[in-house]
Amino acid sequence: MVNGNELAMAVLALGVLVFVVKYFSQLKELHSWKILLSSYIAFVFACFFTIIEEFYIHDINNFIEHSCYMAGSILFALWCWRFPNNGGEPK
């Protein structure tokens, strides 16, 4: 059975997707925006693999879930590291 917190996390991740789509043109103004977007997509996949693992091939989906969390974290750290220190001005 799916935990409520796992379902809530997936709903929140999809809620953020609405804003990503709506403000996509502004997102593209950020430095290294592709890395940031890739990080978000990895976290969304992780949320859904968390739910899928309850129903189908638990071990493999659990591995994929945690791999997505790892990839998303590494990508986000890379984006933070590459972000220019120019007072928040876009590139």
Buried (B, 14 or more C-beta within 10 A) or exposed (E): EEEEEBEEBBEEBEEEEEEBEEEEEEBEEBBBBEBBBBBBBBBBBBBBBBBBBEEEEEEEBBEBBEBBBEBBBEBBEBBEEEBEEEEEEEE
